[in-house]
Amino acid sequence: MSKEFWLTFFRYTMFCFASVAITIAVLTHLNILSHWNSGVAHPSKYVYSVVMVSTYAAIIFLYHGFRSYE
């Protein structure tokens, strides 16, 4: 496999990961996920913190993915 292939693969993988993480963060912020968790009224602060950290990490990885591809 060529280097260009792996850079492209990495870029799209990070893009998908960032999209999912941002979507989960937005849904959690809007308390939409609380309706899916039948027994929980609101997501715990721990879950919210993990989601936000994952979102920021995804954005950083996505940024570096695009920078390394240029």
C-alpha positions in Angstrom: 0.0 0.0 0.0 1.3 3.4 -0.9 1.8 6.3 1.5 -0.9 8.3 -0.3 -3.4 5.5 0.3 -2.8 5.5 4.0 -2.9 9.2 4.3 -6.3 9.3 2.5 -7.5 6.4 4.6 -6.5 8.1 7.8 -8.1 11.4 6.7 -11.4 9.8 5.9 -11.4 7.7 9.1 -10.8 10.8 11.2 -13.5 12.7 9.3 -16.0 9.9 10.1 -14.9 9.7 13.7 -15.2 13.5 14.1 -18.6 13.6 12.5 -19.9 10.9 14.8 -18.3 12.5 17.9 -19.7 16.0 17.0 -23.1 14.5 16.4 -23.2 12.7 19.7 -22.0 15.9 21.5 -24.7 17.9 19.9 -27.4 15.4 20.7 -26.2 15.1 24.3 -26.1 18.9 24.6 -29.7 19.0 23.4 -30.7 16.2 25.8 -32.0 14.1 22.9 -30.0 11.1 24.1 -31.9 11.2 27.4 -35.0 10.1 25.7 -33.2 7.0 24.4 -32.0 6.1 27.9 -35.2 5.1 29.5 -34.0 5.1 33.1 -31.9 8.3 32.9 -33.4 11.8 32.8 -30.1 13.5 31.9 -26.7 12.3 30.8 -24.3 12.3 33.7 -21.5 14.9 33.8 -19.0 12.1 33.4 -20.6 11.0 30.1 -20.9 14.6 28.9 -17.2 15.2 29.7 -16.1 12.1 27.8 -18.1 13.1 24.8 -16.7 16.6 24.7 -13.1 15.4 25.1 -13.7 12.9 22.3 -15.1 15.7 20.2 -12.1 17.9 20.7 -9.7 15.0 20.1 -11.5 14.2 16.9 -11.2 17.8 15.7 -7.5 17.9 16.5 -6.9 14.6 14.7 -9.0 15.7 11.8 -7.0 19.0 11.6 -3.6 17.1 11.7 -5.0 14.6 9.1 -5.7 17.4 6.7 -2.4 19.2 7.4 -0.3 16.0 6.9 -2.1 15.3 3.6 -1.3 18.6 2.0 
